[in-house]
Structures are given as structure tokens and as C-alpha cells.
């Protein structure tokens, strides 16, 4: 257990890299003794800029806003890339004057131990210390999850009548009745903080007039059918629906793209678990599959609950080196599937994951002939608004 936590506590920044030659915009707090962390994972010497005592009041204020109260130990962990050959803590050791190497190594070990304790404490604060009376659990027969059994991921619970991103009760039941057993759902919060099944608040989906962005309250959301006829759901409603369909699984898209949002991810999943416990249906979390966008999202969710599986979403373009790092990370942490946006898939990308026995799903594919071509070229399946397994035969 300690081994897993130590590795999970040092996430990489793969989900954040875009321009390999541009310094990562992580603020003054992340610059270390004249070095900068670049998006390609390299650490290069740069013009020294003041940090700590030397930084101005504006820089300190910006750092506090950026980090949102995250402790120094966890901030340092964000700067570690598995596979880049450089431990961020090791940078500190390298920067020590001659003769201080032993002390630097001891400092590194102390920081790692402190980080391990801190993550465990944070997980306990978010779960173990919760004070509420949980309803009695009712055991259900949920099958063991295996990616090999699924070649269709039903996007946003499925589209109906040419309408997509519904995330509605009718969507789920419609595609379940057609044989779908693996779904994807979007989660966001209402103006009063209730978790609901919705992609975002940019489009009205018929829930308000006009096309301007508007964040509804939970009462407004639940009392206004989507496009006038589809039933909106809270996350609790979704869990209760899963309780009725114990052989269905749902991937959660929480849209925490930024690696700096790992603390937010931990808090979100702690809330998801608390909702399930209060409703007396914590067992339905065995039907939930977290979708992660970077390796920093993994350790928090793994600490909170033993989910049946994870899936890594490749939502942007990556270099070959980055893809190999992601594949290695997935293999190490037994994340046995990835989703890839159709524009970024290629036979070379497929091969990288095939070599590590990691299954690939392509999204979003609504044409059955196109879906068949991907499967013929090695993909395990597709994420789709409308297709069902029979369309792939």
C-alpha cells in the first residue's frame, strides 16, 4: 500500500503539455533555483527569478490564488514527471553546494514521507472523519468489470431523436434496452452546489430561453425537462438508477483537465462517495469508472474508493514520447484502457498501447462504417452517441 501511495503521490504533468519549447505557466512558485519546467518534461537552466522571500507581494498573491491553499509538499509533487529521469526533489539536492549531498538526500526522504502522510491525512479528512448516519447497504450482484466485454461506450448516456448531450434518464434506459452496458456521463454543479448530470451550462438544451450561458439552481434544473420532454438527473438520481440496473457501468467525466486541479478532483470524488453513502447505495460506486485526464487525477480517487477500473482520456495531441510515458503510467497503475479523440488516432498511436496490452477506444464516432474501420485496425471500441454493438457486426 505504501508503495502505491508513494508512486501515486508524484503525478506527472502529461495532461498539461502543449508547446514543448514554451515554459509551463505555473507561476513563480514553481521556478526552482534558476531552472524552469518545460512542457516537454525537460528542466532547463534559465535566468534566475526570485522565489520565496525575494518574490514581490503581487507574485505571492498570485501564487496563493493559483495553489488554493495546497501545501508545499503537494505542490512539489506536482512537478514530478515519471519517466523523465529527474526527480523534482532531486533538483534541490543537485543544487546543494559540494559536501551537502547527504543532507539533501535526507531532506528528499523527509519530504517524501511528509507527502505520504499528507495525502493520507487529506483522504481521511474528506472521508473517514465525515459525521453522518449512513443508511443500511443492500447487497447487489454487480459483475466483475472487464474492458474486453465492451466495444461501445454510450456517450452522455446516449442521444435520442438527433439530440445529444442529454444525460437524461430516458437516454440511459433507451440504450440499456438496446443492449448497452457501458455508459459515459457528464457531471457539473448547479448554482447551489448540487451535482447533476449535465455537460456544461453553455447550451440551454431547452431549459431556458436564449442561448446565453446560465447556471440553474437544482430546483430549476430538476423542474425543467430537457428539450421539454427528457428527465434531468442529479448524481444521486443516477446512482439510484444504477441500483436498479446492477450490470451497467458508467464512466464519470468530471472535466478536470488541469493537472493543478488534482486537489479539486479529490474533493469532488469525496463528495460523490458521501452522496452514495447518505443515500444508502455506496455499493453503486462499484459501477462507477473514473475518467482521468492526467496522472495527477489518479492517486486521489484511488485513495478514496476502490473503483472497478479507470480510463485515461487522451483529449489533446501528444508527442510519441508523451504517449509512451502515458502508456507506461497506465500499465504501471493497471489502467487498462484509454480513449483517444479521433483526430489524434493513428496506427502508430495504436501500436504504442497495443505493446502494453492497453485497450483503445476512439471518440466520438457515430458512423457505423467508420467505427468498423477503427476496430479492424486494432481499437477495442468507440465512444458514440447513437451506435450499439449490433452496428459493429
N, C-alpha and C positions, 0 to 999 in steps of 0.2 A: 504493500500500500504506500509506504513511504517513497519507494522508487517511482511509482506512477505520479505521485504528487510533485516530487522534485522536478520531474521532466515536464509535467503539465504546467507547472508554475512558471516556466520560462518560455512563453509563447513567442512565435516568430511574427514578422510583420509582412508575411507574404501577401495578405489581402490588401495591403496598403500601397504596394509598389506600383508605380506607373512609369514615370520617366526615370530611367536608370541613371542618368547623369545629373539629375536635379536633386539637391539635398532634400531629405524628408522634412516637411514643415512641421516640426514637433516642438518648436519654441526653444527659448534659451535654456530652459532647464534640462534639455536633452543633449546639449553640447558638452563634451567632456574633454577638458584639457587640450583644447586645440584640435579635436577631432570632430568630424561630423558623420552621422549615419546616413548613407545614401540609399535610394530606393532599390538599388540592385544588391543590397546587403553588404556592400563594402564600407569600410571605415577608413576615411582618408583624412590626412592632416590638413587643416585649414587655418585661416587667420584666426588666432585665438580671440574669443569674445568673453567678456566677464560673465561668470555664473556665480550663484550663491551670494556671498557678501558683496561682490562687485557689481551685481546687476542693479539697474535702476528700479525705482518704485513701480513704474509702468510695466517693466518686464516681470517683476514679481507678481503684480496683479494679474497679468496675462497668464502667468504660469498657474496661479491658483484657479483661475477660471477654466483653464484647459484641463487641469488634472482633477478638478472637482473633489478635492479632499483625499485623493488616493495617496497612500503613504509612500515614503521614499523607497521602501523595499519593493513594493509592487511596481512603482514607476521604473525602477532599474530592470525589473523582469521584462518589461515591455520592449526593451532594447536588445533582446536576445534572438538571434536567428539560429534555429537548429540547422546544422549543415554548413554554416558559413565559416566554421573553423575558428571563430573568435567568440569567446565568452565576454559579454559586456563587462562583467565583474573583472575579467582578466585584463581589460584595458586599464583599469585602475591599478592593477598590480604592475603592469608594464610601465606605467607612468611613474612608479616609485623610484627614487634615487637608488643607486647601487647600494647593496647591503640591506635593503629593506624588503627583499623579495619574500622572506619568510613571514614577515609581519603582514605583507599584502595578501599572501595566501591564507593566513589565519583570518584576515578581515573578510576574504571571499567566503570562507566556510561559515563564518558567523552570519554574514548576510543571507546565505542560502538557508541556514537554519531559521533565521528570523522570518524569512519569506514563507517558509513552510508553515511555521506556527501562525503567521498572519493569515494565510489563506484558510487554514483550518478554523481559526477563530472567526473569520468573516462568514464562512459557511455555517458555523454553529449559531452565530448571531442571527442569521437570516432564517434558520430552520429550527435548530434544537431548542432555542430559547423562546419560541413562539408560545403564547399563552392563549389557548382557546380549546374548547371542548369539541373533539372530533366525533363525528357520527360513526356508528358501527360500520365496519367494512363488510361488504358482501362479496365472497369469493366468486370469480368468474373463470371461464375456461377460454383464455386467450392463447392462441397457438404461438409457438416459438417463431420469432421473426427470422426470415431468411431472404436476402435480396434475390436469390436465384428464382424465387417463386413469383416475381413481379416484373413484367415488362411494360406496364402502364402506370404512370403517376398522374392522377387526375388533378389538374391544376385548379386552384381556388375552389375546390370541391366540385368543379365541373360547370360547363356552360350549358345554357338552355335557350332554345329559340334564337340562336345567334348572339346571345348576350353572354359576356364573360365577366370574370372577377366578381361573381355573385356571392361566393362564400355563404350560401344560404342552406337552410335545412332541406329544401326541395332538391337542391343540386346534389347534395350528398345521397339522399335516398334514391334519386333517379339513377345515378351511376352505380350505386351499390346493387340495385336491382338488375343492372346490366352486367354485373359480374366484377366490377372494380372493387378492389380491397385495399389499395394504397392511394391515399389522397394527400394533397398539399393544401394548407390553409394559411391565409394571411391574418396576422394579429396586429391590432393597434388599440389605442386607448381613447375613450370618449373624453369630453371636456371635464367630466367629474371623475376621471381616473378608472373607469371600468374597462376591462379587457374585452374587446369584441372582435368578431370575425369580419374584417374589412381590410382591403388592400391599403388604402390611404384615404385622406379627406380631400383630395384634389378634385375628384369627379363626384358628382351628386348621386349617380346611379338611381335617379328618380326620387331621392329622399329630400331634396329641397329644390326650390326654383332657381333657375340660373345655373351658370357653370363656374361661379367663383368658388374658391376654397372656403369650406365651412366645417368646423368641428362640432358635431352634435353632442348633446348630453346623452346619457344612457337611456333616459326616458324617451327623448325624441327619436333616437336610433331604433329602439325596440318597437315603438308605436307607429313607425312609418315603414311599410313594406317596401322592399327593393323593387324598383320599377313598378310599384303599385300592386305586386302580387307575390313576391318571394319573401320568405320569413327570415329576418335578420337574427343572428345569434350572438350571445355573449360566449366567452370561452367556457364558462360553466355550462351553458346550454350544449356546447359541442361535446364536452366530457360526458354529459348525461346521454347524449345521442350515442356516443361510443359505448356507453354502458349497455345500450340496447343492441349494439352490433359488435360483440366482443372479438370478432375475427377481422375487423377493419383496423387499419393503421393510418395515422395522419402525421405528415411532416409539418413542422411549425416553421414558418418564415417570419422571423421577428425583425428582419431588415437592419440588423446591427452591423453595417458594413465596415465601420471604422474599427481598427484594432484598439483604439483608445477607449472603445465602448465596452470592453470586457467586463468592467465592474457593473455597468448597466445591464449587461446580459445576465450576470449572476443574480442581480436584484429581480429582473423580470422572471427568471425561472423559479426563483424562490416564491414569487407571488403566484405563479401558475400552480406550484405544488400546494401552497396554502389554500388556494381556491378548491383544489381537488380534495384536500383533507376536510375542510369545512363542509363540503357537500357530501362527505362520506363515500367518495368514489376515487380514492387515491389509486386504486388498482388500475384505473383507466390510463394512468401515466405509462403503463406498460404497453400502451398502444400509441404513444407519442414518440416521434423521431425528430430530434433537434436538427435543424439545418444550419450549418455553420459556414461563415464566410471567410474566416481566418482562424489560425490555430489558437489565438488568444481566447476565442469563444469556448473552446473545448473544456479546459480544466474546471471552470466554474460549474457548468452543467453536470460534469462527471462527479463533482463533489456532492451535489445536491440530491441526485437520484440516479439509480442505475437504469437508464433508459435502454430499450431493446437494441437500438442501433443509432448511428449518426450518419449524416451525409454531408459532404463538403461541396459547397457550391462555387464553381469557377465562373464568376459573374463578370469578369473583365479579361482582357488579353494578357497573357503571361509569356515570359521567355521560356525557352527549353529548360534552362537551369532552374527557374522558379517552379516549373511543372514537376521536375524531378524531385525538388525539395518537398513540394506538396504531396506527391505520391509517397515519398519516404515517410513523411509525417503521418499520413493516413495508414500506411502499413504498420508503423510502429504502434499506433494507438488503436489498431483494429477498426478503423473507419473504412468499411469495405465497399463504399460506393461514392461516386461524385456525380454532380450534374454539371454539364457544360453548355453554355449558350451556343446555339447552332453556328454562329459566325466564327467561333473560336475553335470549333472541332476540326480535326484533320486526322488522317491515318497515322501521322507521326505522334500526335497527341494521344490517340487511342493506344498506340503501342507502348507509350510510357506507363500507362496504367495497367495494360494487359500484362506487362512484365512483372507486375507486383500483385496480380490477381485481384485488382480493384475494378469493380464494375462501373460502367459509364452510362449515364442517362443524358439524352440531349433534350433541350427545351427551347422554345415551346413549339411543338410540331403538331399541326392539325390536319396535314395531308397524309393519307394512309400510304401512298406510294413512297413519299419521302421518308416516312417512318420505317418502311420496309428496307429502304436502301441503307439507312443507318444500322439497322440490325444485321443486315448482310455484311456490313463492314466492321462488325465486332461489338457494337453498342449493345448493352443489356436491354435497353428500352428507351422510352421517350416520356417526357412530361407534356401533357396535352390537355386542351380544353374539351375536346369532343370525342377522341378516339377511345375505343375499347379493345380488349385483347383479340376479339374476333376479327377486327380490322387488320391485324398483323399477320394473319394466317394466309 
